[in-house]
Amino acid sequence: MSAAFDPILLGSVILMQIGARHLDLELTEFQKKIIKNKIVQGIILFGLVYIPVRDIGKTLMVMLLIYLIIYVMFNENNNYNLFSKKYLYKEGIISNYNDFKKKYYDNLSNLI
């Protein structure tokens, strides 16, 4: 089964993402808590990526790429981020060079 690239379908997914931010849904606190769960967010993202791609393997590769970009490359708390400690210090993200390691472990302990 060959999946052809469908720009209209891809465009509609992008419009859904942009439009969903401006919808005013009356959610209860419990519903908001469920949506903020990392697993539920991963399932929603998987569904949004799977719609235009229509291949589970490619969808998992895109999900892995998204994970690497968000949680590794552009995460100032990760040791493999793209930003130098000097830049992070200059921008006021970390207060000193030693704060970098402490912030990483504090965020890691919050996740666990």
Secondary structure, 3 states (H helix, E strand, C coil): CCCCCCHHHHHHHHHHHHHHCCCCCCCCHHHHHHHCCHHHHHHHHHHHHHHHHCCHHHHHHHHHHHHHHHHHHCCCCCCCCCCCHHHHHHCCCCCCCCHHHHHHHHHHHHHC
